[in-house]
Amino acid sequence: MFDRPQGGTRAILVHLELSARDAQESLDEFCDLAASVDVEVTSIVTGRRKTPDPKYFVGAGKAQEIQQRVAAEEVELVLFNHQLSPTQERNLEQLLCCRVVDRSGLILDIFALRASSFEGKLQVELAQLKHLSTRLVRGWTHLERQKGGIGLRGPGETQLETDRRLIGARIKKLNKRLDKVRKQRELRRQTRRKAAVPTVSLVGYTNAGKSTLFNRLTGAGVYAADQLFATLDPTLRRVELPAAGQVILADTVGFIRHLPHDLVAAFRATLEETVEANLLLHVIDAHDDERHAYMDQVNRVLKEIGAGDIPQIEVYNKIDQVEGSAPRIDYDKTGKPCRIWLSAQSGEGVDLLLQSLTQHFLEMKRDGVEADEHAASRAFDNMLASDESGLIRQEVLLAPEAGRLRAQLYDWDVVVEEASSASESEGYVLLIMATPELLAFLEKQDGCSIVSKMDVKLAGSA
């Protein structure tokens, strides 16, 4: 038994190259993660293994090498660029006599440092507690079973069991609070749906430039820096598109390779802004040689959270750092924009992005109108197939801008009478004979409402 070390800022980084492809990590990215929490790196220990060692992960010989470096360099912390099991973490701390933190623990520390909103702090605390609950192994003196004797007899519960019970109660409380947050977010999304305002969500690997692009498009002044996970809490702003109206632009947390599952689960309320979006802008660092691997990782996380089928436009950012690259739009086989090359920092190509967004939503509106027309045609066909007893006499009020719908009703020969006082400036009041399905369709149309005969009197009606 030993007292667990408290840790510090001087650290040794440990990175292994494993033969399993899905276990490989980037050393450069790991160094950036360490720099994000202001760690003073004294040295980096590297190695190569086919499979992790069950006891120390790195093997007994490499563990002895790390122990010697810890003593020689007087460090208080050893960071592993891998996921350690609770037993491996305990064994390493016993051997090295210093704090050992794995990749997931480091990412959680960064999130705890960056969380600023009430919701973000709740989500980080929940993820940390879930991570900690797997680390409650009997390796520290304060977790020993209570001893017998006068004045020493306790409730018969070990400190380990007490900690586990307290953590479980806190996790349950946090989940209740986050459920309330999810309901509040859902209410706000319902309001946006009723207002028919589409949502565009910025997604991508961490440090790809999402917040810089968000600020360029909205002028929001969101914190943006050349560091991993600079943005945690989602920020939403309205953007006016030429000829296409308003859209909601959402800046979300960046993804990373092997993002801890507890963190993904805790931030599900935040990631729902991505799941509910009408369009995803996948921001990619065009200057990064690992961009294709990062794109695969982002798409994997999107699929995991249920956003894999949402339409996506790739935005290749930072072209000002790529020699010979110029702003442009790439189109797919159907003529729709699928890839935009720009620089959020300098503003080059941002106008092309706005042009692509305008084209996308204009086409989406056109497709929506065509879909509504098909639905109306089906309702009209059903009406023709029904007998007279299945028709309902009903008055409808059409707004001045609903002239196209009025013409359709006349084409379908469902109009019995129109108010003689009706004019384009006042709207149109029509008496129609229609099936319940057609009336249900009309109720959903913009500028159309069902009225009673007490509200409006048609010319010649009783």
TILUM-245447 format. One line per 2 residues: number of its first residue (from 1); their letters; for each residue x, y, z of C-alpha. Coordinates in nm, 2 decimals, always signed. Layout:
! residues N
NUM	a	X Y Z  ...
END
This chain:
! residues 462
1	mf	+0.00 +0.00 +0.00  +0.11 +0.36 -0.07
3	dr	-0.03 +0.71 -0.08  -0.11 +0.80 -0.44
5	pq	+0.11 +1.09 -0.57  -0.05 +1.42 -0.63
7	gg	+0.12 +1.49 -0.96  +0.28 +1.81 -1.09
9	tr	+0.37 +1.99 -1.42  +0.71 +1.83 -1.50
11	ai	+0.64 +1.52 -1.70  +0.78 +1.24 -1.92
13	lv	+0.58 +1.14 -2.22  +0.55 +0.77 -2.31
15	hl	+0.46 +0.66 -2.67  +0.46 +0.31 -2.81
17	el	+0.41 +0.20 -3.17  +0.17 -0.09 -3.16
19	sa	+0.12 -0.33 -3.45  -0.26 -0.31 -3.42
21	rd	-0.37 -0.03 -3.66  -0.67 +0.08 -3.44
23	aq	-0.44 +0.13 -3.14  -0.19 +0.36 -3.32
25	es	-0.17 +0.72 -3.19  +0.01 +1.03 -3.32
27	ld	+0.31 +1.14 -3.12  +0.28 +1.50 -3.25
29	ef	-0.08 +1.52 -3.15  +0.01 +1.38 -2.80
31	cd	+0.27 +1.66 -2.76  +0.00 +1.91 -2.85
33	la	-0.23 +1.76 -2.59  +0.04 +1.79 -2.32
35	as	+0.11 +2.15 -2.42  -0.26 +2.23 -2.39
37	vd	-0.24 +2.18 -2.01  +0.10 +2.36 -1.98
39	ve	+0.30 +2.05 -1.90  +0.68 +2.09 -1.90
41	vt	+0.80 +1.79 -2.09  +1.15 +1.68 -1.98
43	si	+1.18 +1.38 -2.22  +0.99 +1.14 -2.44
45	vt	+1.02 +0.76 -2.41  +0.93 +0.57 -2.72
47	gr	+0.92 +0.20 -2.80  +0.76 -0.07 -3.02
49	rk	+0.55 -0.37 -2.92  +0.32 -0.61 -3.09
51	tp	+0.07 -0.62 -2.81  +0.05 -0.42 -2.47
53	dp	+0.20 -0.58 -2.16  -0.08 -0.69 -1.92
55	ky	+0.11 -0.56 -1.62  +0.28 -0.24 -1.72
57	fv	+0.16 -0.19 -2.08  +0.51 -0.11 -2.19
59	ga	+0.68 -0.43 -2.07  +0.91 -0.48 -1.76
61	gk	+1.23 -0.36 -1.93  +1.08 -0.03 -2.07
63	aq	+0.91 +0.02 -1.73  +1.25 +0.01 -1.56
65	ei	+1.39 +0.26 -1.81  +1.10 +0.50 -1.73
67	qq	+1.17 +0.45 -1.36  +1.53 +0.55 -1.40
69	rv	+1.43 +0.86 -1.60  +1.18 +0.96 -1.34
71	aa	+1.44 +0.95 -1.07  +1.71 +1.12 -1.28
73	ee	+1.49 +1.40 -1.41  +1.29 +1.44 -1.08
75	ve	+0.95 +1.45 -1.26  +0.61 +1.43 -1.09
77	lv	+0.41 +1.30 -1.38  +0.42 +1.04 -1.65
79	lf	+0.18 +1.07 -1.94  +0.09 +0.77 -2.16
81	nh	-0.03 +0.82 -2.51  -0.25 +0.51 -2.47
83	ql	-0.55 +0.39 -2.28  -0.43 +0.22 -1.96
85	sp	-0.64 -0.03 -1.76  -0.69 +0.06 -1.39
87	tq	-0.46 -0.23 -1.29  -0.18 -0.11 -1.53
89	er	-0.22 +0.25 -1.40  -0.19 +0.12 -1.04
91	nl	+0.11 -0.10 -1.11  +0.30 +0.18 -1.29
93	eq	+0.23 +0.42 -1.00  +0.36 +0.17 -0.75
95	ll	+0.68 +0.12 -0.96  +0.74 +0.48 -1.06
97	cc	+0.62 +0.64 -0.73  +0.47 +0.93 -0.93
99	rv	+0.14 +1.01 -1.09  +0.05 +0.82 -1.41
101	vd	-0.21 +0.96 -1.64  -0.33 +0.79 -1.96
103	rs	-0.45 +0.96 -2.29  -0.82 +0.96 -2.18
105	gl	-0.73 +1.12 -1.84  -0.53 +1.39 -2.02
107	il	-0.81 +1.47 -2.25  -1.06 +1.49 -1.96
109	di	-0.82 +1.73 -1.78  -0.81 +1.96 -2.09
111	fa	-1.19 +1.96 -2.11  -1.21 +2.04 -1.74
113	lr	-0.97 +2.33 -1.80  -1.17 +2.47 -2.09
115	as	-1.53 +2.42 -1.98  -1.68 +2.76 -1.90
117	sf	-2.06 +2.72 -1.92  -2.27 +2.55 -1.65
119	eg	-2.37 +2.28 -1.90  -2.01 +2.22 -2.00
121	kl	-1.89 +2.19 -1.65  -2.17 +1.94 -1.57
123	qv	-2.07 +1.73 -1.88  -1.70 +1.73 -1.79
125	el	-1.76 +1.64 -1.43  -1.99 +1.35 -1.54
127	aq	-1.72 +1.22 -1.77  -1.45 +1.25 -1.51
129	lk	-1.66 +1.07 -1.25  -1.73 +0.78 -1.49
131	hl	-1.36 +0.76 -1.57  -1.27 +0.77 -1.20
133	st	-1.52 +0.50 -1.11  -1.32 +0.25 -1.30
135	rl	-1.00 +0.36 -1.12  -1.12 +0.28 -0.77
137	vr	-0.88 -0.01 -0.72  -0.73 -0.11 -0.38
139	gw	-0.40 +0.06 -0.43  -0.40 +0.34 -0.17
141	th	-0.38 +0.35 +0.21  -0.70 +0.56 +0.25
143	le	-0.89 +0.27 +0.09  -0.79 +0.01 +0.35
145	rq	-1.07 -0.17 +0.54  -1.15 -0.01 +0.87
147	kg	-0.97 -0.19 +1.16  -1.14 -0.31 +1.48
149	gi	-1.07 -0.19 +1.83  -1.21 +0.06 +2.07
151	gl	-1.31 +0.37 +1.89  -1.22 +0.22 +1.55
153	rg	-1.52 +0.02 +1.46  -1.71 +0.16 +1.17
155	pg	-2.02 +0.07 +0.97  -1.83 -0.22 +0.81
157	et	-1.79 -0.04 +0.48  -1.45 +0.01 +0.32
159	ql	-1.35 +0.35 +0.20  -1.34 +0.20 -0.15
161	et	-1.71 +0.11 -0.12  -1.80 +0.45 +0.03
163	dr	-1.62 +0.63 -0.25  -1.80 +0.41 -0.51
165	rl	-2.14 +0.48 -0.35  -2.08 +0.86 -0.34
167	ig	-1.96 +0.87 -0.70  -2.27 +0.67 -0.81
169	ar	-2.50 +0.91 -0.63  -2.32 +1.21 -0.78
171	ik	-2.34 +1.06 -1.13  -2.72 +1.00 -1.09
173	kl	-2.76 +1.37 -0.99  -2.56 +1.49 -1.28
175	nk	-2.76 +1.28 -1.53  -3.08 +1.43 -1.40
177	rl	-2.94 +1.79 -1.45  -2.82 +1.70 -1.80
179	dk	-3.16 +1.55 -1.88  -3.31 +1.89 -1.80
181	vr	-3.05 +2.06 -2.02  -3.15 +1.83 -2.31
183	kq	-3.51 +1.91 -2.27  -3.43 +2.28 -2.28
185	re	-3.22 +2.24 -2.59  -3.50 +2.04 -2.75
187	lr	-3.75 +2.32 -2.68  -3.52 +2.57 -2.85
189	rq	-3.48 +2.34 -3.15  -3.86 +2.30 -3.18
191	tr	-3.89 +2.68 -3.19  -3.64 +2.69 -3.47
193	rk	-3.83 +2.41 -3.66  -4.15 +2.61 -3.63
195	aa	-3.98 +2.92 -3.76  -3.85 +2.70 -4.05
197	vp	-3.49 +2.82 -3.99  -3.24 +2.56 -4.11
199	tv	-2.93 +2.48 -3.90  -2.58 +2.44 -4.03
201	sl	-2.33 +2.27 -3.79  -1.95 +2.31 -3.81
203	vg	-1.78 +1.98 -3.74  -1.43 +1.86 -3.78
205	yt	-1.11 +1.75 -3.61  -0.99 +1.96 -3.33
207	na	-0.78 +2.27 -3.43  -0.90 +2.26 -3.79
209	gk	-1.02 +2.62 -3.76  -1.39 +2.59 -3.70
211	st	-1.41 +2.87 -3.45  -1.21 +3.10 -3.67
213	lf	-1.45 +3.03 -3.96  -1.75 +3.08 -3.73
215	nr	-1.62 +3.42 -3.63  -1.55 +3.51 -4.00
217	lt	-1.91 +3.42 -4.10  -2.09 +3.57 -3.79
219	ga	-1.86 +3.82 -3.63  -1.94 +3.65 -3.30
221	gv	-1.60 +3.69 -3.14  -1.59 +3.33 -3.01
223	ya	-1.26 +3.23 -2.85  -1.03 +3.08 -3.12
225	ad	-0.67 +2.98 -3.06  -0.40 +2.75 -3.21
227	ql	-0.47 +2.48 -2.95  -0.66 +2.15 -2.92
229	fa	-1.02 +2.18 -2.79  -1.03 +2.56 -2.78
231	tl	-1.41 +2.53 -2.81  -1.62 +2.31 -2.59
233	dp	-1.96 +2.48 -2.55  -2.17 +2.51 -2.87
235	tl	-2.24 +2.87 -2.99  -2.53 +2.95 -3.23
237	rr	-2.57 +3.26 -3.44  -2.79 +3.37 -3.73
239	ve	-2.64 +3.41 -4.07  -2.82 +3.59 -4.36
241	lp	-2.77 +3.42 -4.69  -2.83 +3.61 -5.02
243	aa	-3.17 +3.51 -5.17  -3.19 +3.21 -4.93
245	gq	-3.29 +3.38 -4.61  -3.16 +3.31 -4.26
247	vi	-2.98 +3.00 -4.13  -2.85 +2.91 -3.78
249	la	-2.48 +2.84 -3.77  -2.36 +2.62 -3.48
251	dt	-1.99 +2.60 -3.37  -1.94 +2.26 -3.19
253	vg	-1.66 +2.08 -3.00  -1.38 +1.93 -3.22
255	fi	-1.33 +1.56 -3.25  -1.01 +1.36 -3.19
257	rh	-0.88 +1.02 -3.25  -1.00 +0.77 -2.99
259	lp	-1.22 +1.03 -2.81  -1.31 +0.87 -2.47
261	hd	-1.65 +0.71 -2.48  -1.75 +0.86 -2.15
263	lv	-1.68 +1.20 -2.29  -1.89 +1.13 -2.60
265	aa	-2.18 +1.02 -2.38  -2.15 +1.32 -2.15
267	fr	-2.14 +1.57 -2.44  -2.44 +1.41 -2.61
269	at	-2.65 +1.71 -2.53  -2.40 +1.93 -2.71
271	le	-2.36 +1.68 -3.00  -2.73 +1.68 -3.05
273	et	-2.69 +2.02 -3.22  -2.49 +1.82 -3.48
275	ve	-2.74 +1.54 -3.51  -3.03 +1.78 -3.56
277	an	-2.86 +1.99 -3.82  -2.98 +2.02 -4.18
279	ll	-2.63 +2.05 -4.32  -2.28 +1.98 -4.19
281	lh	-1.98 +2.18 -4.28  -1.68 +1.94 -4.23
283	vi	-1.39 +2.18 -4.17  -1.05 +2.02 -4.27
285	da	-0.70 +2.15 -4.22  -0.58 +2.15 -4.58
287	hd	-0.22 +2.20 -4.46  -0.21 +1.89 -4.24
289	de	-0.06 +1.57 -4.39  -0.28 +1.36 -4.17
291	rh	-0.60 +1.52 -4.29  -0.74 +1.21 -4.46
293	ay	-0.70 +1.00 -4.13  -0.86 +1.29 -3.94
295	md	-1.15 +1.30 -4.19  -1.21 +0.93 -4.14
297	qv	-1.21 +0.97 -3.76  -1.46 +1.26 -3.77
299	nr	-1.69 +1.06 -4.00  -1.66 +0.76 -3.76
301	vl	-1.77 +0.98 -3.46  -2.05 +1.13 -3.67
303	ke	-2.18 +0.78 -3.75  -2.15 +0.69 -3.38
305	ig	-2.37 +0.97 -3.27  -2.63 +0.92 -3.55
307	ag	-2.53 +1.20 -3.78  -2.37 +0.99 -4.05
309	di	-2.65 +1.05 -4.31  -2.68 +1.43 -4.28
311	pq	-2.57 +1.61 -4.60  -2.21 +1.73 -4.57
313	ie	-2.00 +1.99 -4.75  -1.62 +1.96 -4.70
315	vy	-1.45 +2.29 -4.62  -1.07 +2.28 -4.68
317	nk	-0.94 +2.55 -4.45  -0.59 +2.72 -4.41
319	id	-0.52 +2.72 -4.79  -0.30 +3.03 -4.72
321	qv	-0.05 +2.78 -4.57  -0.06 +2.56 -4.88
323	eg	+0.17 +2.67 -5.16  -0.01 +2.72 -5.49
325	sa	-0.36 +2.67 -5.35  -0.64 +2.91 -5.45
327	pr	-1.00 +2.95 -5.34  -1.24 +2.74 -5.54
329	id	-1.55 +2.53 -5.53  -1.56 +2.16 -5.64
331	yd	-1.89 +2.02 -5.76  -2.02 +1.66 -5.75
333	kt	-2.17 +1.47 -6.05  -2.51 +1.63 -5.99
335	gk	-2.37 +1.98 -6.00  -2.40 +2.04 -5.62
337	pc	-2.11 +2.20 -5.43  -1.93 +1.93 -5.23
339	ri	-1.59 +2.09 -5.15  -1.48 +2.45 -5.08
341	wl	-1.12 +2.56 -5.05  -1.07 +2.88 -4.84
343	sa	-0.88 +3.05 -4.56  -1.09 +3.15 -4.26
345	qs	-0.79 +3.35 -4.12  -0.75 +3.58 -4.43
347	ge	-1.11 +3.56 -4.56  -1.01 +3.42 -4.90
349	gv	-1.29 +3.20 -5.04  -1.54 +3.27 -4.77
351	dl	-1.77 +3.43 -5.03  -1.76 +3.10 -5.22
353	ll	-1.88 +2.92 -4.91  -2.17 +3.16 -4.87
355	qs	-2.25 +3.11 -5.24  -2.25 +2.73 -5.19
357	lt	-2.47 +2.75 -4.88  -2.71 +2.97 -5.08
359	qh	-2.73 +2.72 -5.36  -2.77 +2.43 -5.12
361	fl	-3.07 +2.58 -4.94  -3.23 +2.72 -5.25
363	em	-3.23 +2.37 -5.39  -3.35 +2.23 -5.06
365	kr	-3.65 +2.47 -5.07  -3.72 +2.38 -5.43
367	dg	-3.71 +2.01 -5.35  -3.94 +2.08 -5.05
369	ve	-4.19 +2.26 -5.27  -4.19 +1.97 -5.52
371	ad	-4.23 +1.72 -5.24  -4.53 +1.92 -5.11
373	eh	-4.68 +1.93 -5.46  -4.64 +1.55 -5.49
375	aa	-4.81 +1.51 -5.15  -5.10 +1.74 -5.26
377	sr	-5.14 +1.54 -5.58  -5.17 +1.22 -5.39
379	af	-5.43 +1.38 -5.16  -5.62 +1.50 -5.46
381	dn	-5.61 +1.16 -5.63  -5.75 +1.01 -5.31
383	ml	-6.02 +1.26 -5.31  -6.12 +1.17 -5.67
385	as	-6.13 +0.81 -5.57  -6.36 +0.88 -5.28
387	de	-6.74 +0.91 -5.30  -6.94 +1.23 -5.23
389	sg	-7.01 +1.13 -4.87  -6.64 +1.14 -4.79
391	li	-6.60 +1.51 -4.88  -6.61 +1.79 -4.64
393	rq	-6.74 +2.15 -4.71  -6.48 +2.38 -4.55
395	ev	-6.37 +2.74 -4.58  -6.00 +2.82 -4.61
397	ll	-5.82 +3.15 -4.58  -5.52 +3.20 -4.81
399	ap	-5.26 +3.47 -4.75  -5.19 +3.72 -5.04
401	ea	-4.86 +3.53 -5.11  -5.04 +3.20 -5.15
403	gr	-5.16 +3.26 -5.50  -4.99 +2.95 -5.63
405	lr	-5.18 +2.73 -5.39  -5.51 +2.91 -5.48
407	aq	-5.44 +2.83 -5.85  -5.38 +2.46 -5.76
409	ly	-5.71 +2.44 -5.58  -5.89 +2.57 -5.89
411	dw	-5.69 +2.33 -6.11  -5.81 +2.04 -5.89
413	dv	-6.17 +2.17 -5.92  -6.23 +2.16 -5.55
415	vv	-6.34 +2.53 -5.51  -6.71 +2.57 -5.47
417	ee	-6.72 +2.95 -5.41  -6.48 +3.24 -5.35
419	as	-6.56 +3.55 -5.15  -6.65 +3.84 -5.38
421	sa	-6.46 +4.08 -5.16  -6.14 +3.88 -5.19
423	se	-5.84 +4.06 -5.34  -5.47 +4.00 -5.37
425	se	-5.40 +4.26 -5.10  -5.64 +4.10 -4.85
427	gy	-5.59 +3.74 -4.93  -5.84 +3.48 -5.05
429	vl	-6.14 +3.31 -4.88  -6.25 +2.99 -5.05
431	li	-6.52 +2.74 -4.99  -6.39 +2.40 -5.10
433	ma	-6.51 +2.04 -5.10  -6.22 +1.82 -4.99
435	tp	-6.12 +1.49 -4.82  -5.98 +1.50 -4.47
437	el	-5.64 +1.41 -4.62  -5.64 +1.72 -4.84
439	la	-5.75 +1.94 -4.55  -5.47 +1.80 -4.34
441	fl	-5.23 +1.88 -4.62  -5.36 +2.24 -4.65
443	ek	-5.32 +2.30 -4.27  -4.95 +2.24 -4.31
445	qd	-4.90 +2.49 -4.59  -4.76 +2.83 -4.52
447	gc	-5.02 +3.11 -4.57  -5.32 +2.87 -4.55
449	si	-5.55 +2.84 -4.25  -5.89 +2.67 -4.19
451	vs	-6.17 +2.91 -4.09  -6.52 +2.87 -3.97
453	km	-6.83 +3.02 -4.14  -6.87 +3.24 -3.83
455	dv	-6.54 +3.42 -3.91  -6.60 +3.49 -4.28
457	kl	-6.92 +3.51 -4.49  -6.91 +3.42 -4.85
459	ag	-7.12 +3.62 -5.10  -7.46 +3.46 -5.12
461	sa	-7.41 +3.23 -4.83  -7.67 +3.22 -4.55
END
